[in-house]
Amino acid sequence: WECFGAPAALFCYIDRDLGPAQWSDVGMYLQTVMLLLRAEGLHSCTQMAWAKYHRTVAEFLAPPDELTLFCGMSIGFEDATVGYTRTGRAPLDETVVFVEA
């Protein structure tokens, strides 16, 4: 895909026979794609809500029957003139428990 000022979209499909463990693999893959996009100066946002509208997306993309829509991702350049609240990150000690062996 190419992004020259215009937004782009990525729709990520997964084989219907794969289970929750593989769904987490897809999440890691998408994180890698998002990091690569940032390295190129682009912003992105995964959108799980697209999975709810899989039939509508399928009308345009015509995926094979053995695939199910995992999520969509918007891709483009940030509009820094838009005022919105950025959420911060929780401190590490609120989200991680270190266990010493």
C-alpha positions as CSV (number, residue, x, y, z in Angstrom):
1,W,0.0,0.0,0.0
2,E,1.1,3.6,-0.3
3,C,0.2,6.5,1.9
4,F,0.8,10.0,0.5
5,G,-1.4,12.1,2.7
6,A,-4.3,9.8,2.3
7,P,-5.2,7.3,4.9
8,A,-4.9,3.6,4.2
9,A,-6.4,0.5,5.7
10,L,-5.2,-3.0,6.5
11,F,-7.6,-5.9,7.1
12,C,-6.0,-8.9,8.9
13,Y,-7.6,-12.3,8.4
14,I,-6.8,-15.6,10.2
15,D,-7.6,-19.2,9.3
16,R,-10.9,-20.2,11.0
17,D,-9.3,-23.4,12.3
18,L,-6.7,-21.6,14.5
19,G,-7.4,-21.1,18.2
20,P,-6.7,-18.4,20.8
21,A,-2.9,-19.1,21.0
22,Q,-2.6,-18.3,17.3
23,W,-4.8,-15.2,17.8
24,S,-2.1,-13.9,20.2
25,D,0.5,-14.5,17.5
26,V,-1.5,-12.3,15.1
27,G,-1.5,-9.6,17.8
28,M,2.3,-9.8,18.0
29,Y,2.5,-9.6,14.2
30,L,0.3,-6.5,14.1
31,Q,2.4,-4.9,16.8
32,T,5.5,-5.4,14.7
33,V,3.7,-3.9,11.6
34,M,2.7,-0.9,13.7
35,L,6.3,-0.4,14.9
36,L,7.6,-0.7,11.3
37,L,5.0,1.9,10.3
38,R,6.2,4.3,13.0
39,A,9.8,3.8,11.8
40,E,8.6,5.1,8.4
41,G,6.8,8.1,10.0
42,L,3.3,6.7,9.8
43,H,0.7,6.3,12.6
44,S,-1.7,3.4,12.9
45,C,-4.6,2.2,15.0
46,T,-5.9,-1.4,15.3
47,Q,-9.6,-1.6,15.2
48,M,-11.1,-4.8,16.5
49,A,-14.6,-3.5,15.9
50,W,-14.2,-4.3,12.2
51,A,-14.6,-8.0,13.1
52,K,-18.2,-7.3,14.0
53,Y,-18.8,-6.1,10.5
54,H,-17.0,-8.9,8.8
55,R,-19.9,-9.5,6.3
56,T,-19.8,-5.9,5.1
57,V,-16.0,-6.0,4.7
58,A,-16.3,-9.3,2.9
59,E,-18.6,-7.7,0.3
60,F,-15.6,-5.6,-0.8
61,L,-12.7,-7.9,-0.2
62,A,-14.2,-11.3,-1.0
63,P,-11.9,-13.3,1.3
64,P,-11.7,-17.1,1.0
65,D,-14.3,-19.0,3.2
66,E,-11.6,-20.5,5.4
67,L,-10.6,-17.1,6.7
68,T,-12.2,-14.9,9.4
69,L,-11.6,-11.2,9.9
70,F,-9.4,-10.6,12.9
71,C,-9.3,-6.8,12.8
72,G,-8.7,-3.7,10.7
73,M,-6.0,-1.2,11.0
74,S,-6.1,2.5,10.0
75,I,-2.8,3.8,8.6
76,G,-1.8,7.4,7.9
77,F,-0.2,10.5,9.1
78,E,-1.2,12.1,12.5
79,D,-3.0,15.4,12.3
80,A,-1.3,17.3,15.1
81,T,-3.8,20.1,14.8
82,V,-6.6,17.9,16.2
83,G,-7.0,18.4,19.9
84,Y,-7.7,15.2,21.8
85,T,-6.7,13.7,25.1
86,R,-3.7,11.4,25.0
87,T,-3.8,8.6,27.5
88,G,-0.7,7.8,29.5
89,R,0.8,4.5,30.3
90,A,0.4,2.8,33.6
91,P,3.5,2.4,35.7
92,L,5.3,-0.9,35.3
93,D,4.6,-2.0,38.8
94,E,0.8,-1.6,38.2
95,T,0.8,-4.0,35.2
96,V,3.7,-6.5,35.9
97,V,4.5,-8.8,38.8
98,F,8.1,-10.0,39.0
99,V,8.5,-13.4,40.5
100,E,12.0,-14.3,41.7
101,A,12.9,-18.0,41.5
